[in-house]
Amino acid sequence: MKKKVLSVLLAATMVASVLAGCGSAAQTAAPAAEPAAAEESAPAEDTAAADTAAADTAAADTADAAADTAAADTAAPAASGGGTYALVTKSAGNPFMERMASGFQEAVEASGGTVVIQNPEAATPDAQISVVQSLISQGVSSIAVDGNDANALTAVLTEAKDAGIKILTLDSDVAPDTRTVYCNQAGVSQIGQTLMEAVYDLTGGEGDWAILSATSQATNQNAWIDAMKSLMESDSKYAKLNLVEVAYGDDEPQKSTDQTQALLQNYPDLKVICAPTTVGIAAAAKVLQDQKSSVKLTGLGLPSEMAEYIGDDDAHSCPYMYLWNPIDLGRLAGYTSIALVDGSITGAAGDTFTAGELGSYTIEEIDGSTQIILGPPFKFDPSNIDEWKSVY
Amino acid sequence: MAGRSGREISAVPESGIKEKLVSWEGALVLILVGVNILGVVISPNYNLNNVLREMPRYLAEIFMMFGMGYILVLGDIDISVGALVCLAGTVTVLSSNAGAPFIVAVVICLLVGLLGGMLNGFIATHFTELPTMIVTLGTQIIFRGIAEVLFETWGNGGGTASMTDTKGLMLLAKKVGPFPISFFCVIIVGIIMITVLAKTTFGRKLYAIGSNKTAAYYAGIKVERIRFICYSLLGLLAGLCALFLLTATFGSNTTTGQGFEMEVIAMCVFGGIATTGGKGNLIGGFIAAFIIVCLRIALGQRNINTQVILVIIGLMLIISVLVPSVSSALAAKRKKAGT
């Protein structure tokens, strides 16, 4: 009998600890005034638990406090003019996503808006669906999504659109009719052309090369890879290049490392690996440099992560690589969100707006969908890497 | 509880209102209420409409929880179902896009699930020396592998496909008031599965096998046949899960259903079903499932880092497993001190 009592007690402690984990002194009081169609009315014992929680949480979570304001803003959207602007990244723990988020936050906060940044628990569209659903509940003004899948988010984004939320994408696009505009880091053909040229240069114009990509369904990765493949077919300049495999490291460091090692083992004549993903290129760079391999690497990488691998001599695995500025991409998405919400642009081709310090941008119609292109990819080589590695 | 011989007959379940209230299930109900209060307190948007709107994706997982409960009561485990959901969903989307009418696509979805479950059951019952964890690890890789090959062969490339004809799915995604259809389906399937396990001889046989397989065999129970049935049933429910997941995603991709098997096992274990077999009931799992879902939704609405949410759920799981063992250790100590 007593053990049952004990188990109930333990269970109660558990609930209390959960409360303590996420409650803060400020917020326990505030929402109580807003019993928005509550499922259960809070009985007395709950107040007791909440009190304990408040006492436990000495340090108030600033992020929570910000989110609180967000909730308050949604209740009266017209009053403040600020609104809540959400960003849904691909996954947590990805440096590129973190830089992008910081740019987004900076742009929105500079304009007086409130920011909600959501990193899904896994790099899957399913996890993003849950996050977007939650944002619809919160009644945010806009959602900027970095899609993990082109199609899987269609239903949930349509639902968000119907709820009056402005939808835009950045970095990786979704089905065009489910979003208003796509903030593209660089044109697909531009990136394909740049990377193909790099492969041509590093191989010396002939030989085996391989691609190390992220997940097999990442929209942007596939578009770039397709662009490279079609260039190889259409341009006789690349006729002697032989693409042996497209490997998928799923944007996980360990899997990318394994895939690189597999490539080295399976193709002894491999000359170049092209990794158009920041996680993949960093993992591959380490493998190649550690093994003192003669295989050269290029692709898209973060300067801060790649600085120690970039160099022209044999001791370094990557002679040069490309990227756009993720902070600027986040900023662009932030300014676009604000412009969409305040109505200064509708998302139609030809609309022009000023994205803060980034300057003026025009919405273009590319391949039948509306896009804003950030700019051409930027080349990082031994001459400029030191200057950029501390930036991002 | 002690009989005339002084021995404790622990297998006879306790009954009576008092026992019911202080049982693990009673505690779970309290936690569920607590989680909902927590939701209302921490998020101004935590209300019936929003919670039900966010729920369908999670509801799909609960179908599999019932089947997994049966498997765990048997003392087995099946970690292939997440991949099976992916395979069933993929085949459904591809066949529908190839022109199959919706009703055929539904049958195909359930059939693929059933066949996958039967494959698990066949291997597990014909090669009993193999640990089921390893068998289903193998089939997990096979199922997801087949799905990826299908995408390559019949898809438009890129490991993802969305259903072009969504009329049928729209019907399934409809709501009655604020309640999605899948909610009622979960309740109906739940009632059937709970009753069969708790009230029928078939259910009792599962407990017998889970407690002592050899004894069950000598008692005349067709152990392997029942195990086969349970695996097939879980497969069928994985098909059902895939179907209702489609009503939320309208498409399938290579990561569909990733991690579902672990989430489903977590729901069962949190609900008091022992992975060693023979203990627990599905009502606990059912309540536990809703606790986890409500907690996720509530914390999600506060924009709490998703990784932190996973940590909280993980902690809850460990505590829930510790409670019975700690309390029984305490009881044993007390008994020792008493005699």
Interface residues (C-beta under 8 A of the other chain):
Chain A: M1 K2 K3 K4 V5 L6 S7 V8 L10 A11 A12 M14 V15 V18 L19 G21 C22 G23 Q27 T28 P31 A32 E34 P35 A36 A37 A38 E39 E40 A42 P43 D46 A49 A50 A63 D64 A67 A70 A71 T74 A75 A92 V116 I117 Q118 N119 P120 E121 A122 A123 T124 P125 D126 A127 I129 S130 V131 Q133 S134 I136 S137 Q138 G139 N148 D149 A150 N151 A152 T154 A155 V156 A175 T215 S216 Q217 T219 N222
Chain B: E19 V22 S23 W24 G26 A27 L28 L30 I31 V33 G34 V35 N36 I37 L38 G39 V40 V41 I42 S43 P44 N45 Y46 N47 L48 N49 N50 V51 R53 E54 R57 Y58 E148 G157 G158 G159 T160 A161 S162 A173 L245 A248 T249 F250 G251 S252 N253 T254 T255 T256 G257 Q258 G259 L295 R296 I297 L299 G300 Q301 R302 N303 I304 N305 T306 Q307 V308 I309 L310 I312 M316 I319 S320 V323 P324 V326 S327 S328 L330 A331 R334
